[in-house]
Amino acid sequence: MSSRARRIAACTAIAVAAGTLLSTPALAEDKGPGAPKAAATTKVKPRFDVDGDGKGDIVVRSEAGLSTYRNDNGTYVSAPLLTDQSHADINSLMTPGDVTGDGKPDVLWTNPVGELFVLPGGTDKPVRLSTGWNVYDKIVAVGDVTGDGKSDLIARNRTGDVYLFAGKGSIDSPFENGVKVASGWGDYDQIVGVADADGDGVGDVYVRTVTDDLLFIGGTGNAAKPFKAPVALGAGWHSYNQLLSADDQDGDGLSDLLARTESGDLYLYKALGNGAFAAPVLAGRGWQSADVLGNAGGRQAVGKNKFLSMSGDFANEFRRTKNDGQFGISVPWQAGVNGGQFTVGLANSLNDSGEPARLQVADGRLWIDSYGKDAVSLGKGWDAYTSLIGPGDLNGDGHGDLLARDKSGVLWEYLGDGSGTRFYPPERLGAGWNEYNKLVGSGDVNGDGRADLLARDTNGHLWLYPGTGDPQYPFAGRKDLGGGWNGYTRLAAVADATGNGTTDLIAIDASGQGYRYDGQGTYGGKFKPAGFLGGGWNAYNELF
C-alpha cells in the first residue's frame, strides 16, 4: 500500500469511528448520519456539452489560449476554442450553461480588473457583460439553485459572505443583482458548483475546508435560501491541487466530481446520487498544462507565472511554471533599448494583459517592457532606488503597482493606471526598510487574494507583510516566517508553481543548488519544507 493510500485509510478509519464519513477520495461508499437516504430520479443535462452526447466537457486556459476538452467515451479530446492570444488575463473561468438565451452553452470569465465576459456558444467574439467583480475572491457557476430553470452564479467576498446572482437568460442582462444568501464560507479553500449531484433537479455545491474535509451543500431551489446545511464527506482531499466539475461524465444524469493531482493526473469521482461518490477512476494524465481549469474550485493564482534570470553579462532568460512544481526550459529575452539596461526586476502585470513586465534601469531611466514588446521609458530619477518590486495590485483596482526603496531605506508606493507606462505620484510608506537585504513580491502568500510582500532581514529571517488592499496602508503588521534564509544567495517568487493557486518561492544557495518552497496559502501563510530543484543555478547572478 502506498503512503498516500495508508494515510487515506487512516483518515477513513477515524471518520468511520466518529460516524461522520460519507465518502473519501479512496472509499466513497460509506455513509453516516445525515446522509440522504436515497437518490432521486430527476436527470439534469451537463451545462457545457459541445457535441450533445450527454457528457460534460471541460474548458481550460493554457499558454496556447482557451481549449475545449470533449469527453469522448471517457477519453478527453482537445479542440481549440480561442487561440488568438494566451488570455493570460483570465483569473476565473466558468461554463455555466446557456446564460444568453440562445440555447447554446456559453463560457464566462473574469479578469483582474473585475470585468465579466461571456463567449456565446459557437462564436469567437467575447462580450463584456459587467464590471466590479474584483471585490469577490471566488466566483462559482452553481447551476440552477433557484428552481427557475436558469443558470445562476454565486460570489464570495473576502469576509466569507456569499452573494447569489440569479440567472435571467439574456445576453443583455444575464444575471440579477447580487443578494447575500450565506456567510461563514471563508473557511473553504475550494468551491465547486455542479448541475445536480443528488438527483433533485437543483444545482449543488462541493466545498473543501482548510482542515482537509470535503462537504456537500445541496441546493434547495429557493432563491431566498438556496443552500441546505453542509454534509461531511470525509478527509484526505488535499492530495489534489484542484477540484472541478464538468457535470455528468458517465451519462447517468448525475453531476460527477473531477480532481487533479500536482503531477497532472485527473481522477473522476462518479456521483452515487446522494452527494457521495464511487471509488475514484483515473481519467487522464498531463492536465498540469492547464493554467486555469473551467469550474475549478480554488482561487486563481495572483501574480506572475514566470521568473526571470540574469547572468553575469546581464543576459536575461525567463522560465514558465508548469503547475507541477517544475519549470519550463529557459527562453532568452531580447536585449533592452541600447542593449545596456541593468535588469532590476520582473513585475506582476502592469497592464491588463496578465503578462509580467521587465524592469530595467539605464542612466537613471526606468524602462518597462513585456516579452516581445518594445521597451517604454518612464523618465529619469530611478537610480535613486536600490530596489524595485512589482508585487501586484496593492489597492484593489486590478492594476499592477510598484514599490521602490530609496538609498535611505524609505519605501515608496507607485500605483499604476493599468497602461503599464504610467504611475500616479509616489506615496511614502515609511522608513527603516534598509534592515532587509532582499524584498520579494509576486502575488498572494497567505491565501486571501491580495498581493503580499516578503522581506528577508540581515539576520536571515523571512517576514511576510500581508496585503490589505488599502493604498494608504497597503500592508498589515509583519509576520515572522522563520530564520535560516540567509543561506540562500538568490530568492524569487512565482504566483504558483504547483497549480493550487498559492505563491511559491525559489531559493538558490551558494553552491548553485536550487530549492522550491511551496506556499500553503490559507494554512498559516507559510511555506512547506524545501523541495530540491537540482544544481547549476549559479549560472545566474540574480533571479526576479
C-alpha positions in Angstrom: 0.0 0.0 0.0 1.3 3.5 -0.9 1.9 6.1 1.7 -1.0 8.1 0.3 -3.3 5.1 0.5 -2.2 4.4 4.1 -2.9 8.0 5.0 -6.4 8.0 3.4 -7.2 4.6 5.0 -6.2 6.0 8.4 -8.5 9.1 7.8 -11.3 6.7 6.8 -11.0 4.7 9.9 -11.1 7.7 12.1 -14.1 9.2 10.3 -16.0 5.9 10.4 -15.4 5.6 14.1 -16.7 9.1 14.6 -19.8 8.3 12.5 -19.3 11.2 10.1 -18.0 9.7 6.9 -19.9 9.7 3.6 -17.1 9.5 1.2 -13.4 9.9 0.9 -11.0 10.0 -2.0 -10.4 6.3 -1.7 -13.6 4.9 -0.1 -16.7 6.7 -1.4 -19.4 4.3 -0.4 -19.5 4.6 3.4 -22.4 6.6 4.7 -23.0 8.2 8.1 -25.7 10.1 9.9 -27.2 13.0 8.0 -26.8 11.4 4.5 -29.7 11.4 2.1 -31.5 8.1 2.4 -32.0 7.5 -1.4 -31.2 9.1 -4.7 -34.0 11.0 -6.6 -34.5 10.3 -10.3 -34.5 13.7 -11.9 -31.8 14.0 -14.6 -30.2 17.3 -15.4 -28.1 17.6 -18.6 -24.5 18.8 -18.4 -24.2 22.6 -18.7 -21.4 22.5 -21.2 -21.8 19.7 -23.7 -20.4 20.9 -27.1 -21.2 17.7 -29.0 -24.5 16.9 -27.4 -23.6 13.4 -26.3 -24.9 13.9 -22.8 -21.5 14.1 -21.2 -20.0 17.3 -19.9 -16.9 18.9 -21.5 -14.1 20.9 -19.9 -12.7 24.3 -20.9 -9.1 25.1 -19.9 -6.7 28.0 -20.4 -3.1 27.2 -21.2 -0.3 29.2 -22.8 -1.8 28.4 -26.2 -5.2 30.0 -25.3 -8.6 28.6 -24.5 -9.4 25.0 -25.4 -12.3 22.6 -25.1 -11.7 19.0 -23.9 -14.6 16.9 -25.1 -15.4 13.7 -23.2 -15.3 11.0 -25.9 -16.3 7.8 -24.1 -14.0 8.6 -21.2 -11.2 10.0 -23.2 -10.7 13.7 -23.3 -10.1 15.1 -26.8 -8.9 18.7 -27.1 -10.0 21.3 -29.7 -9.1 25.0 -29.9 -11.7 27.5 -28.6 -9.8 30.8 -28.7 -6.2 30.8 -29.8 -5.7 34.4 -30.9 -3.9 35.1 -27.7 -2.9 33.4 -24.5 -5.7 35.1 -22.5 -3.3 35.3 -19.5 -5.7 37.9 -18.0 -8.3 35.3 -17.2 -8.4 34.6 -13.5 -11.8 32.8 -13.2 -13.2 30.5 -15.9 -16.7 29.0 -15.8 -19.0 27.0 -18.0 -22.4 27.8 -16.5 -24.6 26.6 -19.4 -26.7 28.9 -21.6 -26.8 32.3 -20.0 -27.5 34.3 -23.2 -30.8 32.6 -24.0 -29.8 31.2 -27.4 -29.9 27.6 -26.5 -26.1 27.1 -26.7 -23.7 26.6 -23.9 -21.6 29.7 -23.1 -18.2 30.4 -21.4 -17.8 33.0 -18.7 -14.6 34.5 -17.3 -13.4 37.4 -15.2 -10.1 39.4 -15.4 -8.0 41.1 -12.7 -9.8 44.4 -13.1 -13.1 42.8 -12.3 -14.7 42.6 -15.8 -17.1 39.7 -16.6 -17.0 38.4 -20.1 -19.2 35.9 -21.9 -18.2 33.9 -25.0 -21.6 33.0 -26.5 -21.8 29.4 -27.7 -20.5 28.8 -31.3 -18.8 32.2 -31.6 -15.3 33.6 -31.2 -16.2 37.1 -30.1 -16.2 37.6 -26.3 -18.7 40.2 -25.0 -18.1 42.2 -21.8 -21.1 42.0 -19.5 -20.3 44.0 -16.4 -17.6 45.2 -14.1 -16.9 45.3 -10.3 -16.4 41.6 -9.8 -12.9 42.0 -8.3 -14.5 42.7 -4.9 -15.0 38.9 -4.8 -12.3 36.3 -4.2 -14.2 33.4 -5.7 -17.0 33.3 -8.4 -18.8 30.0 -9.0 -21.2 28.7 -11.6 -23.6 26.8 -9.3 -26.2 25.6 -11.8 -29.8 26.4 -11.2 -30.2 26.8 -7.4 -33.3 28.9 -7.6 -35.5 26.4 -9.4 -36.4 28.6 -12.4 -34.5 26.7 -15.0 -31.8 29.3 -15.5 -28.1 29.1 -14.6 -27.0 31.1 -11.5 -23.8 32.4 -10.1 -22.6 32.9 -6.6 -19.7 35.1 -5.5 -17.8 35.1 -2.2 -16.2 38.2 -0.8 -13.1 38.3 1.4 -15.1 38.2 4.6 -16.8 34.9 3.7 -20.2 36.3 2.7 -21.8 34.7 -0.4 -24.0 36.6 -2.9 -26.4 35.0 -5.3 -26.6 36.3 -8.9 -29.8 34.7 -10.2 -29.8 34.0 -13.9 -32.1 35.8 -16.3 -31.2 34.1 -19.5 -30.5 37.1 -21.6 -27.2 38.4 -23.1 -28.3 42.0 -22.5 -28.8 41.3 -18.8 -27.8 37.7 -17.9 -27.9 38.0 -14.1 -29.9 39.8 -11.4 -28.1 42.0 -8.9 -26.3 40.1 -6.2 -28.2 39.2 -3.0 -26.5 38.0 0.1 -27.6 34.4 0.8 -24.9 32.9 3.1 -22.0 33.8 5.4 -19.1 31.9 7.0 -17.8 30.5 3.8 -14.3 31.9 4.4 -13.1 28.6 5.7 -13.5 27.0 2.2 -10.4 26.9 0.0 -12.2 25.1 -2.8 -15.8 25.7 -4.0 -17.2 23.7 -6.9 -20.7 24.1 -8.4 -22.4 21.3 -10.2 -25.6 21.0 -12.2 -27.1 18.3 -9.9 -25.4 15.7 -7.8 -28.3 14.3 -5.8 -31.0 13.9 -8.5 -33.4 16.5 -7.3 -33.1 18.7 -10.4 -31.3 21.6 -8.5 -27.7 22.7 -8.6 -25.4 21.7 -5.8 -22.0 22.7 -4.3 -19.0 20.9 -3.1 -16.6 22.7 -0.8 -13.2 21.8 0.8 -12.3 23.2 4.1 -8.8 24.4 5.1 -8.7 21.4 7.5 -9.0 19.0 4.5 -12.6 18.0 4.7 -15.0 17.8 1.7 -18.6 18.9 2.3 -21.7 18.6 0.2 -24.0 21.5 0.1 -27.2 20.7 -1.6 -29.3 23.3 -3.5 -32.9 24.0 -2.4 -34.5 25.6 -5.5 -35.5 28.5 -3.2 -33.9 31.8 -4.2 -34.3 33.2 -0.7 -32.4 30.3 0.9 -30.7 28.5 -1.9 -28.5 26.1 0.1 -29.1 23.3 2.6 -26.8 22.6 5.6 -23.4 21.1 4.7 -22.9 17.4 5.0 -19.4 16.0 5.7 -17.9 13.7 3.1 -14.6 12.8 4.7 -11.0 13.9 4.7 -7.9 13.4 2.5 -8.8 15.8 -0.3 -5.6 17.8 -0.1 -3.9 15.2 -2.2 -5.4 17.3 -5.1 -4.4 20.8 -6.1 -7.7 21.5 -7.8 -11.2 20.1 -7.7 -13.6 20.8 -10.6 -16.7 19.6 -12.3 -17.9 19.2 -15.9 -21.2 17.8 -14.5 -22.3 14.3 -15.8 -19.3 12.3 -17.1 -20.9 8.8 -17.5 -24.4 9.6 -18.9 -26.4 8.8 -15.8 -27.8 12.3 -15.3 -25.9 13.0 -12.1 -23.0 15.5 -11.8 -19.7 14.0 -11.0 -16.5 15.5 -9.5 -13.1 15.7 -11.0 -9.8 16.1 -9.1 -6.3 17.0 -10.3 -3.1 16.0 -8.6 0.1 18.1 -8.7 1.6 15.7 -11.2 -1.3 16.3 -13.6 -3.3 13.2 -13.1 -7.1 13.7 -13.4 -9.4 11.5 -11.3 -13.1 11.0 -11.8 -15.5 10.6 -8.8 -18.8 9.3 -10.1 -21.8 10.6 -8.2 -24.0 8.0 -6.4 -27.0 10.3 -6.3 -26.9 11.1 -2.6 -24.0 13.5 -2.6 -21.3 10.8 -2.2 -19.1 9.1 -4.8 -17.9 5.8 -6.1 -14.2 5.0 -5.8 -12.0 7.3 -8.0 -11.0 6.3 -11.5 -8.0 7.7 -13.4 -9.5 9.8 -16.2 -6.3 11.2 -17.8 -2.8 12.5 -17.5 -1.0 15.7 -18.4 -3.5 18.1 -17.0 -0.9 20.2 -15.3 -0.5 22.0 -18.7 -3.8 23.9 -17.8 -3.1 27.1 -16.0 -6.8 27.6 -15.4 -9.5 24.9 -15.4 -13.1 25.7 -16.1 -15.2 25.4 -12.9 -12.1 24.8 -10.8 -12.7 25.1 -7.0 -9.6 27.0 -6.0 -8.8 30.7 -6.3 -6.8 31.7 -9.4 -3.2 32.5 -8.7 -2.3 36.2 -8.2 0.9 37.3 -9.8 3.4 36.2 -12.4 3.7 32.6 -13.6 7.2 33.2 -14.8 10.5 34.1 -13.3 13.4 36.0 -14.9 17.1 35.2 -14.6 20.1 37.4 -15.2 23.6 36.1 -16.0 26.9 37.8 -15.5 26.7 39.6 -18.8 23.2 40.9 -18.0 21.6 38.5 -20.5 18.0 37.6 -19.5 16.1 34.4 -19.7 12.7 33.5 -18.4 11.2 30.2 -17.3 7.5 29.5 -17.0 5.9 27.4 -14.3 4.4 24.1 -15.3 1.9 23.7 -12.5 3.6 20.6 -11.2 6.4 22.1 -9.3 8.8 22.2 -12.3 9.7 25.0 -14.7 9.9 25.1 -18.5 13.1 25.5 -20.5 14.9 28.8 -20.4 13.9 31.2 -23.1 16.2 34.1 -23.9 14.7 37.6 -23.5 15.7 40.1 -26.1 18.1 42.9 -25.0 16.5 46.1 -23.9 16.8 49.5 -25.6 20.5 50.3 -26.2 21.3 46.8 -25.1 22.7 48.2 -21.9 20.0 48.3 -19.3 20.6 46.7 -16.0 17.6 44.5 -15.1 16.3 45.2 -11.7 13.1 43.2 -11.5 10.2 41.4 -13.1 6.9 42.9 -12.0 3.5 41.4 -11.9 1.4 42.6 -14.9 1.3 46.4 -15.1 -1.3 46.5 -17.8 -4.5 44.4 -18.5 -2.7 41.7 -20.4 -1.8 39.5 -17.4 1.8 39.2 -18.6 4.7 40.2 -16.3 6.8 43.2 -17.1 10.6 43.5 -17.0 12.1 46.5 -15.2 15.4 47.9 -16.4 17.4 51.0 -15.4 19.9 52.8 -17.6 21.4 56.2 -17.0 18.7 56.8 -14.3 15.8 56.0 -16.7 13.3 53.2 -15.9 12.4 51.1 -18.9 9.4 48.7 -18.9 8.7 46.0 -21.4 6.8 42.8 -21.6 8.2 39.8 -23.5 8.2 40.5 -27.3 7.2 44.2 -26.7 9.2 47.4 -27.2 10.5 49.0 -24.0 9.0 52.2 -22.8 10.8 54.8 -20.8 9.2 56.3 -17.6 11.7 59.1 -17.3 14.8 59.8 -15.1 15.5 59.7 -11.4 15.0 56.0 -10.9 18.7 55.4 -9.9 17.7 56.9 -6.5 16.3 53.5 -5.6 18.1 50.4 -4.5 15.2 48.1 -5.1 12.2 48.0 -7.4 9.5 45.4 -6.8 6.2 44.7 -8.6 4.2 42.7 -6.1 0.9 43.1 -8.0 -2.3 45.0 -7.2 -1.9 46.9 -3.9 -5.1 48.9 -3.9 -7.7 46.5 -5.3 -8.3 48.2 -8.7 -6.9 45.2 -10.6 -3.9 47.1 -11.9 -0.3 46.2 -11.1 1.7 48.6 -8.9 5.3 49.2 -8.0 7.3 49.5 -4.7 10.6 51.4 -4.6 13.1 51.5 -1.8 15.4 54.5 -1.8 19.0 54.7 -0.6 18.0 55.9 2.8 15.6 53.0 3.4 12.3 54.7 2.7 9.7 52.6 0.8 7.6 54.3 -1.8 4.4 53.2 -3.5 3.7 53.8 -7.2 0.1 53.0 -8.1 -0.3 52.0 -11.7 -3.1 53.2 -14.0 -3.3 49.9 -15.9 -1.4 51.2 -19.0 1.9 49.7 -18.0 3.6 53.0 -18.9 2.4 55.5 -16.2 2.1 55.7 -12.5 0.5 58.1 -10.1 2.7 60.3 -8.0 4.6 58.2 -5.4 3.3 57.9 -1.8 5.7 57.5 1.1 5.1 54.3 3.1 7.7 54.6 5.7 11.4 54.3 6.7 13.5 51.5 8.1 13.4 49.2 5.1 17.2 49.0 4.9 17.1 46.3 7.6 16.1 44.0 4.7 18.7 42.7 2.2 16.0 41.2 0.0 12.5 42.3 -0.9 10.4 39.8 -2.9 6.9 40.2 -4.3 4.8 38.0 -6.5 1.2 37.7 -5.6 -0.7 36.2 -2.7 1.2 34.3 0.0 -1.4 33.9 2.7 -4.4 32.9 0.5 -6.7 35.9 0.9 -6.5 37.0 -2.7 -4.4 40.2 -2.1 -0.8 40.9 -3.1 1.7 40.5 -0.3 5.4 41.3 0.2 8.2 39.1 1.5 11.3 40.6 3.2 14.5 38.9 4.4 16.4 40.7 7.2 20.1 40.8 7.7 19.8 38.0 10.4 18.2 35.7 7.8 14.6 35.8 9.0 11.9 36.0 6.4 9.0 38.3 7.1 5.5 38.3 5.5 3.8 41.7 5.0 0.1 40.7 4.2 -1.6 43.0 1.7 -4.7 44.9 2.8 -6.0 46.4 -0.4 -5.8 49.8 1.2 -3.4 52.1 -0.8 -2.7 54.3 2.2 -1.8 51.3 4.4 -1.1 48.5 1.9 0.4 46.1 4.4 -0.7 44.8 7.7 1.8 44.0 10.5 4.6 41.7 9.5 4.7 38.0 10.4 7.9 36.1 11.1 8.2 33.0 8.7 11.3 31.7 10.4 15.1 32.0 10.1 17.8 30.4 8.1 17.0 32.2 4.9 20.5 33.9 4.7 21.8 30.6 3.5 20.4 31.5 0.1 22.1 33.9 -2.3 19.1 34.3 -4.5 15.3 34.3 -3.9 12.5 34.7 -6.3 8.7 34.2 -6.1 6.2 32.9 -8.6 2.5 33.2 -8.4 2.0 29.4 -8.4 4.4 26.6 -9.4 2.2 23.7 -8.2 -1.2 24.5 -9.6 -3.0 25.2 -6.3 -3.2 29.0 -6.5 -0.6 29.8 -3.8 2.6 31.7 -4.2 5.8 29.7 -4.1 9.5 30.6 -3.6 12.6 29.6 -5.4 15.8 29.7 -3.4 19.4 29.2 -4.6 22.3 28.5 -2.3 26.0 29.5 -2.8 26.8 26.2 -4.5 24.1 26.7 -7.1 21.7 24.2 -5.7 18.1 25.2 -6.2 15.1 24.6 -3.9 11.4 25.3 -4.2 9.3 26.2 -1.2 5.6 25.6 -1.8 3.2 28.1 -0.3 0.4 26.9 2.0 -1.8 29.9 1.5 -4.7 30.0 3.9 -2.9 27.4 6.1 -0.9 30.0 8.0 0.7 31.9 5.1 3.9 29.8 5.5 5.9 27.5 3.2 6.2 23.8 3.1 9.7 22.2 3.6 12.1 22.7 0.7 11.9 20.5 -2.4 15.0 20.0 -4.4 15.2 21.6 -7.9 18.7 20.4 -8.9 22.0 22.1 -9.4 23.6 24.6 -11.9 21.7 27.6 -10.8 24.9 29.5 -10.1 25.0 30.3 -13.8 22.7 33.2 -12.8 23.7 36.2 -10.9 20.1 37.1 -9.9 16.6 35.8 -10.1 13.5 38.0 -10.3 
